[in-house]
């Protein structure tokens, strides 16, 4: 099965067009006010307008208020919502869109329990844990900590780049990979050469 690719932290129309040309499956738009890759609803709507059909528009939120999620969903036309904070399953189910839930791989976490709690999700994203940072850390985690037999499709994130994603896919066999900082030349600014190399590395796997 082909490994899907999500490029997260898109902040510019030109980057959205580039990843679309490379064959991206999903584009991540970050609405977390603390992120250097944050976009406003207005910016996100402009980016969404240029994306061709069959590219999933994903909105990323971290413990946002329900009205913030609903506004972005409606004005941007989000296809999928990614919750990256401590949101409850009931909250995540409340927006009439499929959702994915991020699980940060801190020490001692029960991955099966975290995944099972979100049995209604379209997938679970496993990301690196760094205190005080939510996503986009540029650091990977020990993939051997991922248990087998997870009940939801697995999206692998955390420190992926063109140099390690082939091995990550071969070892973990995720449904999809998610990258942000590993294909950037600056925070929120994607690098065309790194992007192309990343897509080629995924294809090799």
N, CA, C and O atoms as a DFTB+ gen file, in Angstrom:
820 C
 N C O
     1  1       0.831      -1.191       0.000
     2  2       0.000       0.000       0.000
     3  2       0.868       1.245       0.000
     4  3       1.877       1.295       0.703
     5  1       0.492       2.242      -0.774
     6  2       1.248       3.482      -0.863
     7  2       1.131       4.275       0.438
     8  3       0.050       4.386       1.017
     9  1       2.245       4.816       0.881
    10  2       2.246       5.654       2.075
    11  2       1.819       7.061       1.706
    12  3       2.422       7.698       0.842
    13  1       0.779       7.541       2.364
    14  2       0.296       8.898       2.107
    15  2       1.248       9.929       2.717
    16  3       1.990       9.633       3.653
    17  1       1.208      11.146       2.164
    18  2       2.080      12.228       2.631
    19  2       1.247      13.447       2.984
    20  3       0.438      13.925       2.189
    21  1       1.468      13.946       4.218
    22  2       0.889      15.220       4.643
    23  2       2.040      16.192       4.890
    24  3       2.978      15.888       5.629
    25  1       1.955      17.343       4.272
    26  2       2.913      18.419       4.526
    27  2       2.206      19.438       5.411
    28  3       1.196      20.021       5.018
    29  1       2.741      19.643       6.599
    30  2       2.083      20.506       7.580
    31  2       2.802      21.853       7.674
    32  3       3.953      21.999       7.263
    33  1       2.087      22.825       8.226
    34  2       2.679      24.137       8.426
    35  2       2.820      24.943       7.147
    36  3       3.748      25.742       7.018
    37  1       1.908      24.742       6.198
    38  2       1.924      25.549       4.977
    39  2       1.435      26.957       5.320
    40  3       0.374      27.121       5.922
    41  1       2.200      27.955       4.939
    42  2       1.837      29.346       5.234
    43  2       1.780      30.216       3.981
    44  3       1.356      31.370       4.046
    45  1       2.210      29.661       2.826
    46  2       2.284      30.475       1.611
    47  2       1.598      29.762       0.457
    48  3       1.638      28.535       0.358
    49  1       0.972      30.538      -0.409
    50  2       0.306      29.970      -1.579
    51  2       1.306      29.244      -2.467
    52  3       1.004      28.174      -2.995
    53  1       2.497      29.816      -2.636
    54  2       3.472      29.180      -3.527
    55  2       3.905      27.811      -3.003
    56  3       4.180      26.907      -3.793
    57  1       3.967      27.652      -1.696
    58  2       4.320      26.349      -1.137
    59  2       3.182      25.346      -1.319
    60  3       3.420      24.166      -1.576
    61  1       1.950      25.825      -1.185
    62  2       0.800      24.950      -1.421
    63  2       0.786      24.441      -2.849
    64  3       0.525      23.262      -3.090
    65  1       1.064      25.319      -3.792
    66  2       1.096      24.914      -5.195
    67  2       2.232      23.930      -5.458
    68  3       2.075      22.990      -6.237
    69  1       3.369      24.144      -4.812
    70  2       4.513      23.262      -5.013
    71  2       4.219      21.860      -4.504
    72  3       4.480      20.885      -5.209
    73  1       3.682      21.738      -3.297
    74  2       3.424      20.399      -2.767
    75  2       2.316      19.709      -3.549
    76  3       2.319      18.485      -3.679
    77  1       1.365      20.487      -4.073
    78  2       0.328      19.895      -4.922
    79  2       0.952      19.295      -6.173
    80  3       0.579      18.200      -6.594
    81  1       1.899      20.010      -6.765
    82  2       2.575      19.512      -7.970
    83  2       3.382      18.253      -7.676
    84  3       3.499      17.377      -8.533
    85  1       3.934      18.157      -6.480
    86  2       4.728      16.992      -6.095
    87  2       3.868      15.773      -5.784
    88  3       4.373      14.653      -5.712
    89  1       2.554      15.997      -5.599
    90  2       1.656      14.874      -5.361
    91  2       1.249      14.671      -3.922
    92  3       0.984      13.542      -3.509
    93  1       1.193      15.736      -3.150
    94  2       0.830      15.627      -1.738
    95  2      -0.602      15.105      -1.585
    96  3      -1.456      15.344      -2.438
    97  1      -0.845      14.397      -0.498
    98  2      -2.190      13.904      -0.202
    99  2      -2.969      14.851       0.698
   100  3      -4.188      14.966       0.576
   101  1      -2.263      15.532       1.604
   102  2      -2.925      16.422       2.553
   103  2      -2.012      17.588       2.887
   104  3      -0.789      17.452       2.919
   105  1      -2.626      18.731       3.135
   106  2      -1.923      19.953       3.504
   107  2      -2.406      20.381       4.878
   108  3      -3.610      20.478       5.115
   109  1      -1.465      20.637       5.786
   110  2      -1.803      21.041       7.136
   111  2      -1.711      22.545       7.323
   112  3      -0.702      23.167       6.991
   113  1      -2.788      23.125       7.864
   114  2      -2.868      24.548       8.154
   115  2      -2.972      24.714       9.668
   116  3      -3.907      24.210      10.292
   117  1      -2.009      25.423      10.253
   118  2      -1.875      25.481      11.701
   119  2      -2.590      26.715      12.246
   120  3      -2.298      27.842      11.846
   121  1      -3.536      26.484      13.171
   122  2      -4.281      27.582      13.779
   123  2      -3.916      27.787      15.244
   124  3      -4.630      28.480      15.970
   125  1      -2.822      27.197      15.679
   126  2      -2.343      27.367      17.047
   127  2      -1.597      28.697      17.155
   128  3      -0.592      28.908      16.476
   129  1      -2.086      29.579      18.001
   130  2      -1.517      30.925      18.100
   131  2      -0.066      30.914      18.560
   132  3       0.660      31.875      18.305
   133  1       0.379      29.849      19.233
   134  2       1.743      29.779      19.742
   135  2       2.747      29.263      18.703
   136  3       3.950      29.243      18.961
   137  1       2.263      28.852      17.550
   138  2       3.149      28.248      16.550
   139  2       3.734      29.298      15.611
   140  3       3.027      30.218      15.201
   141  1       5.015      29.175      15.265
   142  2       5.595      30.088      14.265
   143  2       5.034      29.838      12.867
   144  3       5.265      30.627      11.950
   145  1       4.296      28.739      12.705
   146  2       3.695      28.401      11.410
   147  2       2.201      28.735      11.372
   148  3       1.479      28.295      10.478
   149  1       1.760      29.501      12.332
   150  2       0.341      29.838      12.423
   151  2      -0.117      30.643      11.209
   152  3       0.603      31.507      10.709
   153  1      -1.327      30.342      10.749
   154  2      -1.988      31.155       9.735
   155  2      -3.315      31.647      10.298
   156  3      -3.913      31.004      11.161
   157  1      -3.757      32.769       9.810
   158  2      -5.090      33.256      10.158
   159  2      -6.113      32.500       9.310
   160  3      -5.768      31.829       8.338
   161  1      -7.347      32.624       9.698
   162  2      -8.414      32.016       8.899
   163  2      -8.403      32.590       7.486
   164  3      -8.611      31.863       6.515
   165  1      -8.162      33.880       7.374
   166  2      -8.146      34.513       6.055
   167  2      -6.994      33.991       5.201
   168  3      -7.183      33.707       4.019
   169  1      -5.807      33.862       5.784
   170  2      -4.669      33.314       5.040
   171  2      -4.947      31.871       4.616
   172  3      -4.674      31.483       3.480
   173  1      -5.486      31.096       5.533
   174  2      -5.764      29.697       5.233
   175  2      -6.782      29.566       4.105
   176  3      -6.654      28.691       3.249
   177  1      -7.783      30.427       4.104
   178  2      -8.794      30.375       3.046
   179  2      -8.180      30.666       1.686
   180  3      -8.552      30.042       0.692
   181  1      -7.246      31.605       1.630
   182  2      -6.579      31.914       0.361
   183  2      -5.729      30.732      -0.106
   184  3      -5.698      30.420      -1.296
   185  1      -5.047      30.082       0.823
   186  2      -4.259      28.900       0.471
   187  2      -5.172      27.783      -0.017
   188  3      -4.875      27.120      -1.011
   189  1      -6.273      27.579       0.678
   190  2      -7.191      26.493       0.313
   191  2      -7.758      26.681      -1.086
   192  3      -8.009      25.706      -1.794
   193  1      -7.959      27.925      -1.485
   194  2      -8.555      28.193      -2.798
   195  2      -7.698      27.680      -3.953
   196  3      -8.231      27.323      -5.003
   197  1      -6.375      27.639      -3.771
   198  2      -5.501      27.264      -4.885
   199  2      -5.267      25.757      -4.968
   200  3      -4.691      25.271      -5.941
   201  1      -5.711      25.019      -3.955
   202  2      -5.457      23.582      -3.958
   203  2      -6.414      22.870      -4.903
   204  3      -7.618      23.127      -4.866
   205  1      -5.904      21.983      -5.747
   206  2      -6.787      21.244      -6.655
   207  2      -7.598      20.189      -5.911
   208  3      -7.390      19.945      -4.723
   209  1      -8.514      19.579      -6.628
   210  2      -9.363      18.539      -6.049
   211  2      -8.528      17.373      -5.540
   212  3      -7.436      17.101      -6.039
   213  1      -9.069      16.691      -4.531
   214  2      -8.508      15.459      -3.970
   215  2      -7.280      15.669      -3.088
   216  3      -6.601      14.704      -2.736
   217  1      -6.987      16.925      -2.726
   218  2      -5.987      17.188      -1.693
   219  2      -6.743      17.584      -0.426
   220  3      -7.523      18.536      -0.427
   221  1      -6.503      16.845       0.647
   222  2      -7.233      17.063       1.891
   223  2      -6.694      18.288       2.619
   224  3      -5.490      18.428       2.835
   225  1      -7.616      19.168       2.991
   226  2      -7.264      20.374       3.740
   227  2      -7.476      20.087       5.227
   228  3      -8.599      19.862       5.676
   229  1      -6.367      20.100       5.982
   230  2      -6.384      19.718       7.392
   231  2      -6.133      20.955       8.248
   232  3      -5.161      21.679       8.036
   233  1      -7.005      21.188       9.204
   234  2      -6.801      22.275      10.159
   235  2      -6.269      21.731      11.468
   236  3      -6.857      20.815      12.044
   237  1      -5.152      22.288      11.952
   238  2      -4.529      21.819      13.181
   239  2      -4.845      22.793      14.315
   240  3      -4.618      23.997      14.200
   241  1      -5.378      22.243      15.422
   242  2      -5.766      23.046      16.573
   243  2      -5.165      22.455      17.848
   244  3      -4.978      21.243      17.958
   245  1      -4.868      23.329      18.804
   246  2      -4.337      22.906      20.103
   247  2      -5.210      23.513      21.192
   248  3      -5.085      24.696      21.511
   249  1      -6.086      22.705      21.756
   250  2      -6.962      23.148      22.844
   251  2      -7.672      24.456      22.514
   252  3      -7.758      25.364      23.341
   253  1      -8.176      24.527      21.286
   254  2      -8.890      25.726      20.846
   255  2     -10.331      25.719      21.360
   256  3     -10.857      24.674      21.740
   257  1     -10.949      26.874      21.367
   258  2     -12.372      26.953      21.681
   259  2     -13.184      26.398      20.514
   260  3     -12.760      26.461      19.360
   261  1     -14.344      25.859      20.828
   262  2     -15.173      25.230      19.802
   263  2     -15.514      26.212      18.684
   264  3     -15.520      25.836      17.512
   265  1     -15.797      27.471      19.038
   266  2     -16.172      28.436      18.005
   267  2     -15.008      28.743      17.061
   268  3     -15.227      29.046      15.888
   269  1     -13.761      28.665      17.571
   270  2     -12.606      28.865      16.700
   271  2     -12.499      27.742      15.671
   272  3     -12.237      27.986      14.493
   273  1     -12.704      26.520      16.130
   274  2     -12.649      25.379      15.215
   275  2     -13.762      25.485      14.175
   276  3     -13.521      25.277      12.986
   277  1     -14.967      25.803      14.612
   278  2     -16.107      25.879      13.702
   279  2     -15.921      26.978      12.662
   280  3     -16.243      26.791      11.489
   281  1     -15.402      28.117      13.093
   282  2     -15.196      29.224      12.160
   283  2     -14.191      28.845      11.077
   284  3     -14.440      29.075       9.893
   285  1     -13.060      28.268      11.473
   286  2     -12.062      27.854      10.485
   287  2     -12.613      26.767       9.575
   288  3     -12.398      26.798       8.363
   289  1     -13.314      25.818      10.149
   290  2     -13.928      24.746       9.348
   291  2     -14.783      25.324       8.226
   292  3     -14.679      24.907       7.073
   293  1     -15.619      26.280       8.575
   294  2     -16.574      26.812       7.610
   295  2     -15.940      27.772       6.615
   296  3     -16.231      27.709       5.421
   297  1     -15.071      28.667       7.100
   298  2     -14.538      29.707       6.220
   299  2     -13.401      29.195       5.334
   300  3     -13.178      29.720       4.244
   301  1     -12.690      28.181       5.798
   302  2     -11.582      27.623       4.998
   303  2     -12.063      26.442       4.163
   304  3     -11.492      26.138       3.116
   305  1     -13.110      25.783       4.631
   306  2     -13.565      24.569       3.954
   307  2     -12.710      23.371       4.322
   308  3     -12.312      22.590       3.458
   309  1     -12.431      23.233       5.612
   310  2     -11.578      22.136       6.062
   311  2     -12.248      20.794       5.800
   312  3     -13.452      20.636       6.006
   313  1     -11.449      19.825       5.341
   314  2     -11.941      18.467       5.116
   315  2     -11.727      17.575       6.333
   316  3     -12.467      16.614       6.541
   317  1     -10.718      17.895       7.132
   318  2     -10.289      17.050       8.237
   319  2      -9.736      17.958       9.336
   320  3      -9.111      18.979       9.049
   321  1      -9.967      17.582      10.587
   322  2      -9.475      18.377      11.700
   323  2      -8.468      17.554      12.497
   324  3      -8.712      16.389      12.811
   325  1      -7.342      18.170      12.816
   326  2      -6.288      17.529      13.605
   327  2      -6.223      18.218      14.963
   328  3      -5.986      19.422      15.056
   329  1      -6.439      17.431      16.010
   330  2      -6.386      17.958      17.374
   331  2      -5.069      17.545      18.001
   332  3      -4.731      16.362      18.054
   333  1      -4.327      18.543      18.479
   334  2      -2.959      18.297      18.928
   335  2      -2.769      18.629      20.408
   336  3      -1.639      18.729      20.888
   337  1      -3.880      18.801      21.128
   338  2      -3.779      19.136      22.540
   339  2      -4.366      18.052      23.415
   340  3      -4.173      16.862      23.165
   341  1      -5.087      18.471      24.445
   342  2      -5.674      17.529      25.404
   343  2      -7.177      17.388      25.190
   344  3      -7.920      17.131      26.137
   345  1      -7.617      17.553      23.967
   346  2      -9.039      17.510      23.649
   347  2      -9.640      16.139      23.969
   348  3      -9.000      15.107      23.764
   349  1     -10.854      16.141      24.464
   350  2     -11.552      14.898      24.773
   351  2     -12.144      14.295      23.504
   352  3     -12.352      15.006      22.521
   353  1     -12.416      12.991      23.518
   354  2     -13.080      12.384      22.359
   355  2     -14.408      13.062      22.023
   356  3     -14.713      13.256      20.846
   357  1     -15.204      13.427      23.032
   358  2     -16.484      14.081      22.768
   359  2     -16.289      15.409      22.055
   360  3     -17.032      15.736      21.130
   361  1     -15.288      16.178      22.483
   362  2     -15.003      17.448      21.829
   363  2     -14.600      17.213      20.373
   364  3     -15.092      17.899      19.477
   365  1     -13.725      16.265      20.136
   366  2     -13.210      16.017      18.789
   367  2     -14.310      15.581      17.820
   368  3     -14.238      15.851      16.621
   369  1     -15.311      14.916      18.348
   370  2     -16.396      14.423      17.488
   371  2     -17.437      15.488      17.170
   372  3     -18.383      15.216      16.430
   373  1     -17.287      16.685      17.706
   374  2     -18.366      17.650      17.663
   375  2     -18.388      18.613      16.499
   376  3     -19.061      19.641      16.577
   377  1     -17.673      18.321      15.410
   378  2     -17.550      19.336      14.356
   379  2     -17.970      18.856      12.972
   380  3     -17.661      19.502      11.971
   381  1     -18.663      17.738      12.909
   382  2     -19.202      17.249      11.641
   383  2     -18.121      17.104      10.566
   384  3     -18.364      17.325       9.380
   385  1     -16.940      16.733      11.009
   386  2     -15.832      16.438      10.105
   387  2     -15.066      15.250      10.684
   388  3     -15.035      15.075      11.902
   389  1     -14.448      14.433       9.830
   390  2     -13.530      13.428      10.373
   391  2     -12.370      14.120      11.064
   392  3     -12.017      15.249      10.722
   393  1     -11.779      13.442      12.038
   394  2     -10.669      14.047      12.762
   395  2      -9.565      13.035      13.001
   396  3      -9.789      11.825      12.990
   397  1      -8.368      13.560      13.216
   398  2      -7.245      12.754      13.683
   399  2      -6.758      13.359      14.991
   400  3      -6.842      14.568      15.207
   401  1      -6.245      12.488      15.860
   402  2      -5.786      12.935      17.179
   403  2      -4.291      12.682      17.304
   404  3      -3.813      11.574      17.058
   405  1      -3.563      13.715      17.687
   406  2      -2.124      13.577      17.903
   407  2      -1.865      13.019      19.298
   408  3      -2.496      13.426      20.274
   409  1      -0.931      12.085      19.370
   410  2      -0.477      11.524      20.639
   411  2       1.020      11.779      20.724
   412  3       1.788      11.297      19.891
   413  1       1.428      12.538      21.733
   414  2       2.849      12.867      21.900
   415  2       3.507      11.766      22.710
   416  3       3.022      11.390      23.777
   417  1       4.614      11.253      22.197
   418  2       5.219      10.030      22.728
   419  2       6.110      10.307      23.942
   420  3       7.319      10.073      23.919
   421  1       5.477      10.808      24.993
   422  2       6.224      11.033      26.237
   423  2       6.531       9.688      26.896
   424  3       5.911       8.673      26.576
   425  1       7.472       9.694      27.799
   426  2       7.851       8.470      28.494
   427  2       6.668       7.909      29.288
   428  3       5.942       8.650      29.950
   429  1       6.491       6.599      29.211
   430  2       5.478       5.927      29.998
   431  2       4.079       5.966      29.429
   432  3       3.159       5.432      30.050
   433  1       3.879       6.574      28.277
   434  2       2.532       6.662      27.714
   435  2       2.035       5.285      27.282
   436  3       2.797       4.485      26.740
   437  1       0.768       5.017      27.523
   438  2       0.119       3.797      27.055
   439  2      -0.494       4.109      25.697
   440  3      -1.594       4.656      25.615
   441  1       0.221       3.761      24.635
   442  2      -0.199       4.142      23.290
   443  2      -1.525       3.483      22.934
   444  3      -2.399       4.131      22.358
   445  1      -1.686       2.209      23.268
   446  2      -2.937       1.525      22.959
   447  2      -4.119       2.219      23.621
   448  3      -5.166       2.390      22.997
   449  1      -3.963       2.618      24.872
   450  2      -5.052       3.293      25.578
   451  2      -5.363       4.646      24.954
   452  3      -6.528       5.015      24.806
   453  1      -4.316       5.386      24.588
   454  2      -4.515       6.695      23.977
   455  2      -5.225       6.576      22.640
   456  3      -6.090       7.388      22.310
   457  1      -4.853       5.557      21.873
   458  2      -5.486       5.338      20.572
   459  2      -6.921       4.862      20.744
   460  3      -7.822       5.333      20.049
   461  1      -7.134       3.940      21.657
   462  2      -8.473       3.391      21.874
   463  2      -9.459       4.453      22.342
   464  3     -10.647       4.382      22.028
   465  1      -8.969       5.437      23.093
   466  2      -9.849       6.509      23.564
   467  2     -10.456       7.282      22.409
   468  3     -11.532       7.866      22.539
   469  1      -9.769       7.285      21.286
   470  2     -10.248       8.009      20.109
   471  2     -10.622       7.013      19.013
   472  3     -10.170       7.120      17.874
   473  1     -11.450       6.052      19.380
   474  2     -11.867       5.034      18.435
   475  2     -12.691       5.558      17.277
   476  3     -12.839       4.875      16.264
   477  1     -13.235       6.775      17.414
   478  2     -14.013       7.373      16.330
   479  2     -13.154       8.169      15.358
   480  3     -13.658       8.692      14.365
   481  1     -11.867       8.262      15.639
   482  2     -10.997       9.081      14.794
   483  2     -10.730       8.398      13.457
   484  3     -10.860       7.182      13.322
   485  1     -10.354       9.211      12.476
   486  2      -9.956       8.685      11.165
   487  2      -8.513       8.214      11.174
   488  3      -8.058       7.591      10.214
   489  1      -7.795       8.502      12.238
   490  2      -6.401       8.090      12.361
   491  2      -5.791       8.721      13.589
   492  3      -6.323       9.688      14.135
   493  1      -4.672       8.169      14.021
   494  2      -3.947       8.713      15.166
   495  2      -2.530       9.056      14.729
   496  3      -1.844       8.246      14.105
   497  1      -2.102      10.275      15.067
   498  2      -0.778      10.763      14.688
   499  2       0.148      10.656      15.891
   500  3      -0.116      11.242      16.941
   501  1       1.226       9.911      15.735
   502  2       2.222       9.784      16.798
   503  2       3.352      10.774      16.535
   504  3       3.964      10.773      15.467
   505  1       3.614      11.618      17.529
   506  2       4.572      12.703      17.368
   507  2       5.561      12.682      18.528
   508  3       5.295      12.088      19.572
   509  1       6.688      13.328      18.337
   510  2       7.692      13.443      19.395
   511  2       7.160      14.281      20.544
   512  3       6.306      15.150      20.370
   513  1       7.691      13.993      21.722
   514  2       7.330      14.801      22.890
   515  2       8.515      15.660      23.297
   516  3       9.615      15.156      23.528
   517  1       8.276      16.967      23.381
   518  2       9.235      17.889      23.962
   519  2       8.456      18.848      24.835
   520  3       7.503      19.473      24.370
   521  1       8.842      18.975      26.085
   522  2       8.134      19.845      27.015
   523  2       8.049      21.263      26.472
   524  3       9.053      21.847      26.063
   525  1       6.852      21.801      26.474
   526  2       6.661      23.181      26.044
   527  2       6.500      23.371      24.555
   528  3       6.269      24.493      24.105
   529  1       6.614      22.296      23.764
   530  2       6.461      22.405      22.326
   531  2       5.396      21.418      21.862
   532  3       5.294      20.295      22.355
   533  1       4.605      21.880      20.892
   534  2       3.547      21.035      20.339
   535  2       3.763      20.926      18.841
   536  3       3.359      21.812      18.087
   537  1       4.398      19.843      18.403
   538  2       4.623      19.640      16.975
   539  2       5.732      20.522      16.425
   540  3       6.134      21.509      17.041
   541  1       6.215      20.142      15.254
   542  2       7.237      20.934      14.585
   543  2       8.542      21.024      15.343
   544  3       9.275      22.003      15.202
   545  1       8.850      20.005      16.156
   546  2      10.056      20.073      16.984
   547  2      11.327      19.793      16.208
   548  3      12.409      20.234      16.596
   549  1      11.198      19.052      15.098
   550  2      12.379      18.647      14.352
   551  2      13.107      17.468      14.949
   552  3      14.178      17.097      14.467
   553  1      12.547      16.863      16.001
   554  2      13.174      15.727      16.672
   555  2      12.317      14.475      16.481
   556  3      11.091      14.520      16.586
   557  1      12.981      13.374      16.203
   558  2      12.270      12.106      16.081
   559  2      12.244      11.406      17.436
   560  3      12.907      11.825      18.384
   561  1      11.463      10.333      17.504
   562  2      11.444       9.510      18.713
   563  2      11.799       8.087      18.329
   564  3      11.909       7.767      17.145
   565  1      11.976       7.250      19.303
   566  2      12.360       5.858      19.073
   567  2      11.166       5.096      18.507
   568  3      10.210       4.804      19.225
   569  1      11.228       4.775      17.215
   570  2      10.086       4.128      16.561
   571  2       9.803       2.738      17.111
   572  3       8.699       2.222      16.938
   573  1      10.772       2.129      17.766
   574  2      10.531       0.798      18.340
   575  2       9.546       0.861      19.504
   576  3       9.045      -0.175      19.941
   577  1       9.265       2.052      20.009
   578  2       8.292       2.206      21.086
   579  2       6.851       2.100      20.586
   580  3       5.925       2.014      21.393
   581  1       6.651       2.104      19.275
   582  2       5.302       2.029      18.724
   583  2       4.828       0.574      18.780
   584  3       5.443      -0.290      18.157
   585  1       3.762       0.290      19.504
   586  2       3.298      -1.095      19.591
   587  2       2.593      -1.515      18.312
   588  3       2.122      -0.677      17.543
   589  1       2.530      -2.796      18.099
   590  2       1.805      -3.318      16.935
   591  2       0.324      -3.410      17.256
   592  3      -0.087      -3.337      18.414
   593  1      -0.459      -3.569      16.216
   594  2      -1.878      -3.820      16.405
   595  2      -2.692      -2.631      16.860
   596  3      -3.689      -2.808      17.561
   597  1      -2.303      -1.420      16.485
   598  2      -3.096      -0.256      16.844
   599  2      -4.440      -0.297      16.113
   600  3      -4.527      -0.764      14.977
   601  1      -5.475       0.193      16.776
   602  2      -6.831       0.057      16.258
   603  2      -7.202       1.111      15.220
   604  3      -8.233       0.979      14.561
   605  1      -6.392       2.145      15.059
   606  2      -6.675       3.199      14.089
   607  2      -5.493       3.347      13.147
   608  3      -4.370       2.999      13.511
   609  1      -5.728       3.868      11.917
   610  2      -4.624       4.109      10.993
   611  2      -3.560       5.007      11.631
   612  3      -3.876       5.997      12.291
   613  1      -2.308       4.645      11.421
   614  2      -1.185       5.332      12.064
   615  2      -0.563       6.350      11.121
   616  3      -0.186       6.030       9.994
   617  1      -0.464       7.585      11.606
   618  2       0.237       8.655      10.902
   619  2       1.495       8.944      11.703
   620  3       1.419       9.293      12.881
   621  1       2.642       8.801      11.073
   622  2       3.919       8.980      11.773
   623  2       4.451      10.385      11.541
   624  3       4.556      10.846      10.404
   625  1       4.789      11.063      12.645
   626  2       5.354      12.407      12.584
   627  2       6.551      12.467      13.520
   628  3       6.914      11.472      14.148
   629  1       7.154      13.637      13.606
   630  2       8.249      13.833      14.545
   631  2       9.620      13.676      13.935
   632  3      10.146      12.565      13.855
   633  1      10.209      14.789      13.498
   634  2      11.600      14.771      13.044
   635  2      11.854      14.032      11.752
   636  3      12.989      13.635      11.486
   637  1      10.829      13.837      10.940
   638  2      11.046      13.150       9.665
   639  2      11.687      14.091       8.653
   640  3      11.446      15.298       8.659
   641  1      12.510      13.509       7.784
   642  2      13.140      14.254       6.701
   643  2      13.526      13.264       5.603
   644  3      13.271      12.065       5.719
   645  1      14.137      13.772       4.547
   646  2      14.488      12.909       3.423
   647  2      15.511      11.852       3.795
   648  3      15.590      10.809       3.146
   649  1      16.301      12.111       4.839
   650  2      17.358      11.178       5.225
   651  2      16.827       9.994       6.041
   652  3      17.425       8.918       6.017
   653  1      15.727      10.175       6.753
   654  2      15.273       9.077       7.621
   655  2      13.905       8.513       7.296
   656  3      13.512       7.501       7.876
   657  1      13.158       9.137       6.380
   658  2      11.772       8.707       6.189
   659  2      11.671       7.343       5.511
   660  3      10.720       6.606       5.770
   661  1      12.625       6.989       4.652
   662  2      12.576       5.665       4.023
   663  2      12.683       4.579       5.080
   664  3      11.895       3.632       5.078
   665  1      13.641       4.703       5.977
   666  2      13.796       3.720       7.044
   667  2      12.604       3.739       7.987
   668  3      12.177       2.687       8.465
   669  1      12.061       4.920       8.262
   670  2      10.895       5.018       9.142
   671  2       9.715       4.238       8.566
   672  3       9.034       3.514       9.291
   673  1       9.479       4.384       7.289
   674  2       8.359       3.682       6.658
   675  2       8.594       2.179       6.660
   676  3       7.680       1.403       6.937
   677  1       9.813       1.773       6.352
   678  2      10.104       0.332       6.335
   679  2       9.954      -0.285       7.721
   680  3       9.506      -1.424       7.852
   681  1      10.328       0.468       8.756
   682  2      10.264      -0.061      10.112
   683  2       8.848      -0.016      10.693
   684  3       8.387      -0.985      11.296
   685  1       8.167       1.112      10.508
   686  2       6.879       1.334      11.161
   687  2       5.702       0.924      10.286
   688  3       4.671       0.485      10.796
   689  1       5.852       1.065       8.963
   690  2       4.780       0.791       8.006
   691  2       3.518       1.595       8.330
   692  3       2.442       1.021       8.498
   693  1       3.646       2.905       8.416
   694  2       2.487       3.735       8.746
   695  2       1.554       3.901       7.555
   696  3       1.943       3.693       6.405
   697  1       0.343       4.271       7.847
   698  2      -0.595       4.636       6.780
   699  2      -0.123       5.900       6.071
   700  3      -0.247       6.023       4.852
   701  1       0.422       6.847       6.853
   702  2       0.856       8.123       6.293
   703  2       2.023       8.674       7.099
   704  3       2.245       8.281       8.245
   705  1       2.763       9.586       6.486
   706  2       3.811      10.335       7.181
   707  2       3.464      11.814       7.117
   708  3       2.838      12.288       6.169
   709  1       3.890      12.531       8.158
   710  2       3.554      13.943       8.309
   711  2       4.852      14.688       8.606
   712  3       5.578      14.340       9.538
   713  1       5.135      15.705       7.813
   714  2       6.394      16.430       7.979
   715  2       6.139      17.925       7.926
   716  3       5.256      18.397       7.209
   717  1       6.927      18.662       8.699
   718  2       6.855      20.120       8.676
   719  2       8.262      20.700       8.637
   720  3       8.713      21.158       7.587
   721  1       8.965      20.686       9.780
   722  2      10.284      21.322       9.839
   723  2      11.312      20.630       8.952
   724  3      12.260      21.270       8.496
   725  1      11.143      19.340       8.700
   726  2      12.122      18.587       7.907
   727  2      12.178      18.957       6.443
   728  3      13.062      18.497       5.721
   729  1      11.241      19.789       5.990
   730  2      11.255      20.217       4.578
   731  2      11.244      21.747       4.486
   732  3      10.749      22.317       3.514
   733  1      11.799      22.403       5.518
   734  2      11.789      23.865       5.557
   735  2      13.186      24.460       5.427
   736  3      14.188      23.828       5.762
   737  1      13.222      25.690       4.931
   738  2      14.444      26.484       5.012
   739  2      14.338      27.517       6.118
   740  3      15.350      28.062       6.558
   741  1      13.115      27.793       6.575
   742  2      12.863      28.623       7.736
   743  2      11.480      28.232       8.252
   744  3      10.722      27.586       7.529
   745  1      11.142      28.598       9.453
   746  2       9.872      28.165      10.030
   747  2       8.706      28.671       9.192
   748  3       8.509      29.876       9.035
   749  1       7.934      27.719       8.655
   750  2       6.790      28.067       7.829
   751  2       7.117      28.317       6.369
   752  3       6.213      28.551       5.566
   753  1       8.388      28.272       6.012
   754  2       8.818      28.502       4.625
   755  2       9.413      27.199       4.101
   756  3      10.469      26.766       4.563
   757  1       8.744      26.579       3.147
   758  2       9.194      25.281       2.662
   759  2      10.335      25.437       1.666
   760  3      10.468      26.463       1.000
   761  1      11.151      24.396       1.582
   762  2      12.319      24.361       0.705
   763  2      12.041      23.382      -0.432
   764  3      11.764      22.208      -0.186
   765  1      12.111      23.851      -1.658
   766  2      11.718      23.021      -2.803
   767  2      12.600      21.791      -2.956
   768  3      12.100      20.716      -3.287
   769  1      13.893      21.926      -2.723
   770  2      14.792      20.781      -2.856
   771  2      14.526      19.744      -1.772
   772  3      14.507      18.545      -2.051
   773  1      14.321      20.193      -0.547
   774  2      14.039      19.259       0.549
   775  2      12.696      18.558       0.339
   776  3      12.553      17.371       0.634
   777  1      11.729      19.295      -0.166
   778  2      10.434      18.681      -0.462
   779  2      10.569      17.592      -1.521
   780  3      10.070      16.480      -1.349
   781  1      11.235      17.917      -2.597
   782  2      11.396      16.932      -3.669
   783  2      12.126      15.693      -3.175
   784  3      11.752      14.570      -3.512
   785  1      13.167      15.898      -2.376
   786  2      13.922      14.766      -1.836
   787  2      13.051      13.937      -0.899
   788  3      13.164      12.711      -0.877
   789  1      12.187      14.587      -0.127
   790  2      11.309      13.863       0.789
   791  2      10.335      12.973       0.022
   792  3      10.163      11.803       0.361
   793  1       9.707      13.519      -1.000
   794  2       8.776      12.733      -1.799
   795  2       9.479      11.554      -2.463
   796  3       8.925      10.457      -2.535
   797  1      10.685      11.779      -2.942
   798  2      11.449      10.684      -3.564
   799  2      11.789       9.600      -2.527
   800  3      11.737       8.409      -2.835
   801  1      12.131      10.008      -1.321
   802  2      12.477       9.050      -0.280
   803  2      11.266       8.209       0.149
   804  3      11.394       7.016       0.425
   805  1      10.104       8.841       0.201
   806  2       8.890       8.086       0.503
   807  2       8.604       7.077      -0.597
   808  3       8.235       5.937      -0.316
   809  1       8.772       7.486      -1.842
   810  2       8.524       6.581      -2.960
   811  2       9.472       5.384      -2.930
   812  3       9.082       4.278      -3.305
   813  1      10.704       5.591      -2.492
   814  2      11.671       4.497      -2.423
   815  2      11.269       3.439      -1.405
   816  3      11.600       2.263      -1.552
   817  1      10.554       3.868      -0.377
   818  2      10.182       2.929       0.682
   819  2       9.147       1.927       0.202
   820  3       8.722       1.063       0.969
